[in-house]
Each structure stands twice: as C-alpha cells, then as structure tokens.
Amino acid sequence: MAEAKKLAKDNYLFREGDAADAMYIIKSGLLAVTKTKGQSEVTLAEINPGSMVGEMGLFDNKPRSANVKAIKETEVIALPYDSLNKQLDQLPVWVRAILKNLNETIRESNKKLKQLETANSDQERFPPHVINKFISIFNFVCNKYGKPEATGVSISSGLLRNYTIQIFQEATNKMQSVVDALTELGYVTQEDRGDGFQKITNLKPAELFSFVDWYNDWLFKQEKDRKEPLTEQECKVLGALILFAKKVETDRKGLNKVDLNVLQNESMKEIGSLIKPDDVNGLIEKKYVGEKIMDGTTVLVPVELPFAEPQATNWAMVNNLKKKLR
C-alpha cells in the first residue's frame, strides 16, 4: 500500500548500504543524491517533485548505492516492493525479463563509469601542482582569517568554500578532498557546528607552509637540478637511518655515520621492520645520504640530519597525499 512520508530538511530518506524495501515518488520539496567521501558528502544529483528514486532495488534487492536526503522539507509517496512485486507478477514473463535486463544494464553502466572515473582521477584531478595549490589556498585562508586556538587555527568550512570558488575559482569538492586527506594525516580536524557548516582547525600551519614552499621549489626546479622523488619504502629506510643517526655523535663535517650492521640487527626492535644494508642503495644513488664508508669490517653510511629530516618528512607527505587523493 502506498503511504505518504514527510522528511524535515537534512533528514535522510535512506543511506548508502541500507537494505532496499521501497521506491519513492517525490510529491513536494527537493531531495539530493549524495555519496559519502571521507568526512563529507558529495552531491551527485537533485530530485524534483514528480520524479522517482529507489526503483532499481525493486529488481535485484541490492543495498542502496547512495544516500538520499531532503534539501528542504519534503513529502514522498512510498511504494513498498512487496506490493509492486505483486503487480509485476501479473505482467507477461517477457516484459518482466526486459525490465530486469534494463535495470542490470544501468547498474553495470554506472559501475563502469565509476571505474573509469577512478582510473583517471589521479592524473586529471590531483597532479602534484594541484595538490600544492589547494594546500596553499587552505593555508592562506587560515592565516588571514583563522581564529587562533590552543590546538591551532580554526576557520568555517563556509568561508573556505567561498574563497575556493569565488576568489580562486577552484572546485570546492577538490578542496574538500584535500582537507579530508589532511585530516586523515593528522594535520587538520573537522567538527560539525550544527548549522550546516564545519569548524576546520589547521593543527600544524607552520609545517604546511614549510611543505608548500619545499614542494613548490622542487616542482619548478629544472629537471637536472631536482633530486629524484623518494618512494614510500625509501622514506621508511631514510626514517630508520635518521633514527639511528641521532644515536651517534656528529663529526666535524656535520655528518652522523650509521653502522649498517647495527641498523640491520636493531631495526626490527626499533621500528618494527627489518632494514637490510642493501636497502640504503637507492638513497645513496639518489644522493639523499652519502656513499658507504669502510672502517675495518664496519660499513658506515653518513647522514646529514639537517638535510635528511625534512626530505623524509616531506616525501612521506607527498606519498601519503597521493594515496589519500586517489
């Protein structure tokens, strides 16, 4: 039996992953179809009065593929699948087969589109200079308009959104993706203010400014003057070398020489991962640490801590951002 259902603004008709049990006709108001991404939602479409939503589950009983919520006070007519199935049973078998086939074709097309978007998203949406640009915008707004607090500098998501789209003419969904990534990495927090906006706190503004300057310098250097990027594994090895370098005295040249046998024997205990002597070869080739030195039977690797530490931190940041922004 059809029944009317009212939704207040921001209330959900259903959420992604919910079991599907009815389709709905929008009688009045406005609904939004959204996908959850990190701590935010991306709006995919709006549904106006007279349209339907939730009809695809009628044929395959699959969970809801997206959220649907009211943008303003909305009334819908719920049509339970049980009642609809009884009416479908009265149709010829070939009609039911066509309807089911159409439904499966639409789902498969949506799936392929999503895969194509995912495959292209890294290169198209977040090349290195774009990542740096959005962090720069975020830093600027925090620095100019942020409210200093004990934990950092806070701004409203509405202010950040306005500056992103109105002043810098960039996509707000991209900015939200960058903020979500920084949140997962521990540089930012986001709290719901209860008024439709979020309180965004930049926990480490100085570190983010330093990262932007370093990355910008690296990106726009001539290729012959740029050091090769570090992989995630190389960052781990460099981090281990730094840890062990701090355990020995600095020599007159400002270098801390790490015994590779000690590194191998104690790395599992210190960092929970085995670092072998040959693991440092890539860092030597890329000139992030010095060449191996033989001292009797001991093999040493010189580490210049003032240079190595920011390199390890910044390349780890680059690698983590790339993973989060896929």
Secondary structure in CASP SS format (residue, H / E / C, confidence):
PFRMAT SS
TARGET T0000
AUTHOR 0000-0000-0000
METHOD secondary structure of the structure
MODEL  1
M C 1.00
A C 1.00
E E 1.00
A E 1.00
K E 1.00
K E 1.00
L E 1.00
A C 1.00
K C 1.00
D C 1.00
N C 1.00
Y E 1.00
L E 1.00
F E 1.00
R C 1.00
E C 1.00
G C 1.00
D C 1.00
A C 1.00
A C 1.00
D C 1.00
A E 1.00
M E 1.00
Y E 1.00
I E 1.00
I E 1.00
K E 1.00
S E 1.00
G E 1.00
L E 1.00
L E 1.00
A E 1.00
V E 1.00
T E 1.00
K E 1.00
T E 1.00
K E 1.00
G C 1.00
Q C 1.00
S E 1.00
E E 1.00
V E 1.00
T E 1.00
L E 1.00
A E 1.00
E E 1.00
I E 1.00
N C 1.00
P C 1.00
G C 1.00
S C 1.00
M E 1.00
V E 1.00
G C 1.00
E C 1.00
M C 1.00
G H 1.00
L H 1.00
F H 1.00
D H 1.00
N C 1.00
K C 1.00
P C 1.00
R C 1.00
S C 1.00
A C 1.00
N E 1.00
V E 1.00
K E 1.00
A E 1.00
I E 1.00
K E 1.00
E E 1.00
T E 1.00
E E 1.00
V E 1.00
I E 1.00
A E 1.00
L E 1.00
P E 1.00
Y H 1.00
D H 1.00
S H 1.00
L H 1.00
N H 1.00
K H 1.00
Q H 1.00
L H 1.00
D C 1.00
Q C 1.00
L C 1.00
P C 1.00
V H 1.00
W H 1.00
V H 1.00
R H 1.00
A H 1.00
I H 1.00
L H 1.00
K H 1.00
N H 1.00
L H 1.00
N H 1.00
E H 1.00
T H 1.00
I H 1.00
R H 1.00
E H 1.00
S H 1.00
N H 1.00
K H 1.00
K H 1.00
L H 1.00
K H 1.00
Q H 1.00
L H 1.00
E H 1.00
T H 1.00
A H 1.00
N H 1.00
S H 1.00
D H 1.00
Q H 1.00
E H 1.00
R H 1.00
F C 1.00
P C 1.00
P H 1.00
H H 1.00
V H 1.00
I H 1.00
N H 1.00
K H 1.00
F H 1.00
I H 1.00
S H 1.00
I H 1.00
F H 1.00
N H 1.00
F H 1.00
V H 1.00
C H 1.00
N H 1.00
K H 1.00
Y H 1.00
G C 1.00
K E 1.00
P E 1.00
E C 1.00
A C 1.00
T C 1.00
G C 1.00
V E 1.00
S E 1.00
I E 1.00
S E 1.00
S H 1.00
G H 1.00
L H 1.00
L H 1.00
R H 1.00
N H 1.00
Y H 1.00
T H 1.00
I H 1.00
Q H 1.00
I H 1.00
F C 1.00
Q C 1.00
E C 1.00
A C 1.00
T H 1.00
N H 1.00
K H 1.00
M H 1.00
Q H 1.00
S H 1.00
V H 1.00
V H 1.00
D H 1.00
A H 1.00
L H 1.00
T H 1.00
E H 1.00
L C 1.00
G C 1.00
Y C 1.00
V E 1.00
T E 1.00
Q E 1.00
E E 1.00
D E 1.00
R C 1.00
G C 1.00
D C 1.00
G C 1.00
F C 1.00
Q E 1.00
K E 1.00
I E 1.00
T E 1.00
N E 1.00
L C 1.00
K C 1.00
P H 1.00
A H 1.00
E H 1.00
L H 1.00
F H 1.00
S H 1.00
F H 1.00
V H 1.00
D H 1.00
W H 1.00
Y H 1.00
N H 1.00
D H 1.00
W H 1.00
L H 1.00
F C 1.00
K C 1.00
Q C 1.00
E H 1.00
K H 1.00
D H 1.00
R C 1.00
K C 1.00
E C 1.00
P C 1.00
L C 1.00
T C 1.00
E H 1.00
Q H 1.00
E H 1.00
C H 1.00
K H 1.00
V H 1.00
L H 1.00
G H 1.00
A H 1.00
L H 1.00
I H 1.00
L H 1.00
F H 1.00
A H 1.00
K C 1.00
K C 1.00
V C 1.00
E C 1.00
T C 1.00
D C 1.00
R C 1.00
K C 1.00
G C 1.00
L C 1.00
N E 1.00
K E 1.00
V E 1.00
D E 1.00
L H 1.00
N H 1.00
V H 1.00
L H 1.00
Q H 1.00
N H 1.00
E H 1.00
S H 1.00
M H 1.00
K H 1.00
E H 1.00
I H 1.00
G C 1.00
S C 1.00
L C 1.00
I C 1.00
K C 1.00
P H 1.00
D H 1.00
D H 1.00
V H 1.00
N H 1.00
G H 1.00
L H 1.00
I H 1.00
E H 1.00
K C 1.00
K C 1.00
Y C 1.00
V C 1.00
G C 1.00
E C 1.00
K C 1.00
I E 1.00
M E 1.00
D E 1.00
G C 1.00
T C 1.00
T E 1.00
V E 1.00
L E 1.00
V E 1.00
P E 1.00
V E 1.00
E C 1.00
L H 1.00
P H 1.00
F H 1.00
A H 1.00
E H 1.00
P H 1.00
Q H 1.00
A H 1.00
T H 1.00
N H 1.00
W H 1.00
A H 1.00
M H 1.00
V H 1.00
N H 1.00
N H 1.00
L H 1.00
K H 1.00
K H 1.00
K H 1.00
L C 1.00
R C 1.00
END
